Amino acid sequence: MPKTLLITGASSGIGAATARAAAAEGWNVALLARSKDKLEELAGGIGASALALPCDITKRDELERAVEQAVTHFGGLDAVFANAGTGVSSPGIETGDPDEWHAMIHLNVLAVLSTAHATLPHLRKTGGQFVVTGSKAGRDHLKGSVYGATKWFVQGFAGNLAEEMREWGGRCTVITPGMVDTPFFDEPKPDKIQPEDVANAVVFALAQPKTAAVREIHIMPND
């Protein structure tokens, strides 16, 4: 039976690239994001192995409903890619916008926690894997970067979750790319990491035998 991967932030960039790459390797993919039209277009291009589940993952009831729909549709859950995230328009601490921080922390931190909380019971049944998008910004100190601080949380959370999951044979992997050419940036970055590069890393981590737990994959532009 094909395995099932649930992806948040699946409508574009890294999430969409990972959906296509995983489906090409025989995975079913449950696609979560707010953009209904983009999700349905992506699912239509992939075919019957993809399920579009439009929702706002910062709303726990919507997230939990989507997880249950995925499990019901595909019969289980073998892996999760918590990829959804955002940045801010106003950089710095003194010059930053607390309202932007609130929205970003809700998605980059709380929604990652909620995604893990909603999916771990299902992953426990399959001895599954949780993958999360971190960042180089979560490994370095960047002047006044609240975004970077949220990714420092992700870095620590991934390690802590890996220790919890190993008790029942599960695994957790954090992917920490440098600059990626995605809609996250206003201008294209064709000489930087491509979404497909990150997708390949996710698929690689998922493909490892049970004897190997890939805890982190750090990717940098080769320029």
C-alpha positions as CSV (number, residue, x, y, z in Angstrom):
1,M,0.0,0.0,0.0
2,P,1.3,3.5,-0.8
3,K,2.3,5.6,2.2
4,T,0.7,8.9,3.0
5,L,2.5,12.2,3.5
6,L,0.6,15.3,4.9
7,I,2.1,18.6,3.9
8,T,1.2,22.1,5.3
9,G,1.9,25.1,3.3
10,A,1.5,22.9,0.2
11,S,0.1,25.4,-2.3
12,S,3.4,26.8,-3.6
13,G,7.1,26.9,-3.2
14,I,8.7,24.1,-1.1
15,G,5.4,22.5,-0.2
16,A,4.2,22.2,-3.7
17,A,7.6,20.9,-4.9
18,T,7.6,18.3,-2.1
19,A,4.1,17.2,-3.0
20,R,5.2,16.6,-6.6
21,A,8.5,14.9,-5.6
22,A,6.8,12.6,-3.1
23,A,4.0,11.6,-5.4
24,A,6.6,10.8,-8.1
25,E,8.1,8.3,-5.5
26,G,4.8,6.6,-4.9
27,W,3.5,8.5,-1.9
28,N,-0.1,9.7,-1.4
29,V,-0.1,13.4,-0.5
30,A,-2.6,15.3,1.6
31,L,-2.2,19.0,0.8
32,L,-3.1,21.6,3.3
33,A,-3.0,25.4,2.7
34,R,-5.4,28.3,2.7
35,S,-5.5,28.8,-1.1
36,K,-8.3,26.5,-2.4
37,D,-7.7,27.2,-6.0
38,K,-3.9,26.6,-5.9
39,L,-4.3,23.4,-3.9
40,E,-6.9,22.0,-6.3
41,E,-4.8,22.9,-9.3
42,L,-1.8,21.2,-7.7
43,A,-3.8,18.1,-6.7
44,G,-5.3,17.9,-10.2
45,G,-1.8,17.9,-11.7
46,I,-0.7,15.1,-9.5
47,G,-3.8,12.9,-9.8
48,A,-5.6,10.5,-7.6
49,S,-2.8,10.2,-5.1
50,A,-3.3,13.8,-4.0
51,L,-6.0,15.2,-1.8
52,A,-6.6,19.0,-1.5
53,L,-7.6,20.0,2.0
54,P,-8.0,23.9,2.1
55,C,-7.8,25.1,5.7
56,D,-6.1,27.7,7.9
57,I,-3.7,25.7,10.1
58,T,-3.6,28.5,12.7
59,K,-7.2,27.5,13.5
60,R,-6.9,24.2,15.4
61,D,-10.4,23.0,14.6
62,E,-9.7,23.4,10.8
63,L,-6.3,21.7,11.1
64,E,-7.7,18.7,13.1
65,R,-10.6,18.3,10.7
66,A,-8.2,18.3,7.7
67,V,-6.0,15.7,9.4
68,E,-9.0,13.4,10.1
69,Q,-10.1,13.8,6.5
70,A,-6.7,12.8,5.2
71,V,-6.5,9.7,7.5
72,T,-10.1,8.7,6.5
73,H,-9.4,9.2,2.8
74,F,-6.0,7.4,2.6
75,G,-6.4,5.0,5.5
76,G,-3.6,6.3,7.7
77,L,-0.7,8.7,8.0
78,D,3.0,7.7,7.6
79,A,4.7,11.1,7.5
80,V,4.1,14.8,8.0
81,F,5.9,17.8,6.5
82,A,5.2,20.9,8.7
83,N,6.3,23.4,6.1
84,A,4.0,26.4,6.5
85,G,5.7,29.5,7.6
86,T,5.9,33.3,7.1
87,G,8.1,36.3,7.7
88,V,7.5,40.0,8.5
89,S,7.7,43.2,6.5
90,S,9.1,45.3,9.3
91,P,12.6,44.1,10.4
92,G,14.2,44.6,13.7
93,I,13.0,44.7,17.3
94,E,12.8,48.5,18.0
95,T,11.4,49.1,14.5
96,G,9.3,45.9,14.2
97,D,5.6,45.5,14.2
98,P,4.2,43.5,17.2
99,D,1.1,42.6,15.2
100,E,3.3,41.1,12.5
101,W,5.2,39.2,15.2
102,H,1.9,37.8,16.6
103,A,0.8,36.5,13.2
104,M,4.2,35.1,12.4
105,I,4.6,33.4,15.8
106,H,1.2,31.9,15.5
107,L,2.1,30.2,12.2
108,N,5.8,29.5,12.6
109,V,5.6,28.3,16.2
110,L,2.1,27.5,17.5
111,A,0.9,26.0,14.2
112,V,3.9,23.7,14.1
113,L,3.1,22.5,17.6
114,S,-0.6,22.1,16.7
115,T,0.4,20.1,13.6
116,A,2.5,17.8,15.7
117,H,-0.1,17.4,18.4
118,A,-2.8,16.6,15.8
119,T,-0.8,14.1,13.8
120,L,1.4,12.2,16.3
121,P,-1.3,9.8,17.4
122,H,-1.6,8.7,13.8
123,L,2.2,8.6,13.2
124,R,2.6,6.5,16.3
125,K,0.3,3.8,14.7
126,T,2.6,3.6,11.7
127,G,6.0,4.3,13.3
128,G,6.0,7.4,11.1
129,Q,8.1,10.5,10.6
130,F,7.7,14.2,11.3
131,V,9.6,16.6,9.1
132,V,9.7,20.4,9.7
133,T,11.0,23.3,7.7
134,G,13.6,25.2,9.8
135,S,16.1,27.7,8.4
136,K,19.7,28.8,8.4
137,A,18.3,31.7,10.3
138,G,17.5,29.2,13.1
139,R,21.2,28.3,13.4
140,D,22.8,31.7,13.3
141,H,22.3,35.0,15.2
142,L,20.9,37.7,12.9
143,K,20.6,41.3,13.9
144,G,17.1,41.9,15.3
145,S,15.5,38.9,13.5
146,V,12.3,37.8,15.2
147,Y,11.8,35.5,12.2
148,G,15.1,33.9,13.0
149,A,14.0,33.5,16.6
150,T,11.0,31.5,15.5
151,K,13.3,29.2,13.5
152,W,15.5,28.8,16.6
153,F,12.4,27.5,18.2
154,V,11.8,25.1,15.4
155,Q,15.4,23.9,15.6
156,G,15.1,23.1,19.3
157,F,11.6,21.7,19.0
158,A,12.7,19.3,16.3
159,G,15.4,17.8,18.4
160,N,13.1,17.5,21.4
161,L,10.4,15.9,19.3
162,A,12.9,13.4,17.9
163,E,13.7,12.2,21.4
164,E,10.0,11.8,22.2
165,M,9.3,10.0,19.0
166,R,12.2,7.6,19.2
167,E,10.5,5.9,22.2
168,W,8.1,4.3,19.8
169,G,10.2,4.0,16.7
170,G,9.3,7.4,15.1
171,R,11.7,9.9,13.7
172,C,11.8,13.7,13.3
173,T,13.9,15.6,10.8
174,V,14.4,19.4,10.5
175,I,15.4,20.8,7.1
176,T,17.4,24.0,7.4
177,P,17.9,25.7,4.1
178,G,19.6,29.0,3.4
179,M,17.9,31.4,0.9
180,V,15.4,29.6,-1.3
181,D,13.8,30.9,-4.5
182,T,10.2,31.0,-3.4
183,P,7.3,33.5,-3.2
184,F,8.6,34.3,0.3
185,F,10.8,36.9,-1.4
186,D,9.5,39.8,-3.5
187,E,12.1,39.3,-6.2
188,P,13.1,36.0,-7.9
189,K,16.3,34.4,-6.6
190,P,17.2,32.0,-9.5
191,D,20.8,31.6,-8.3
192,K,19.8,30.4,-4.8
193,I,18.4,27.1,-3.6
194,Q,15.4,25.9,-5.6
195,P,12.2,24.5,-4.0
196,E,12.9,21.2,-5.7
197,D,16.3,21.0,-3.9
198,V,14.5,21.1,-0.6
199,A,11.9,18.7,-1.8
200,N,14.6,16.2,-2.7
201,A,16.0,16.5,0.8
202,V,12.6,15.7,2.3
203,V,12.1,12.7,0.1
204,F,15.7,11.5,1.0
205,A,15.0,11.8,4.7
206,L,11.7,9.8,4.3
207,A,13.4,7.1,2.3
208,Q,16.0,6.1,4.9
209,P,15.7,2.7,6.5
210,K,14.4,2.4,10.1
211,T,17.9,1.9,11.4
212,A,18.8,5.5,10.4
213,A,17.3,8.7,11.8
214,V,18.3,11.7,9.8
215,R,17.9,14.4,12.4
216,E,18.8,17.4,10.2
217,I,19.6,18.3,6.6
218,H,21.3,21.7,6.2
219,I,21.3,23.1,2.6
220,M,23.1,26.2,1.4
221,P,23.2,27.8,-2.1
222,N,26.2,26.7,-4.2
223,D,27.1,30.1,-5.5
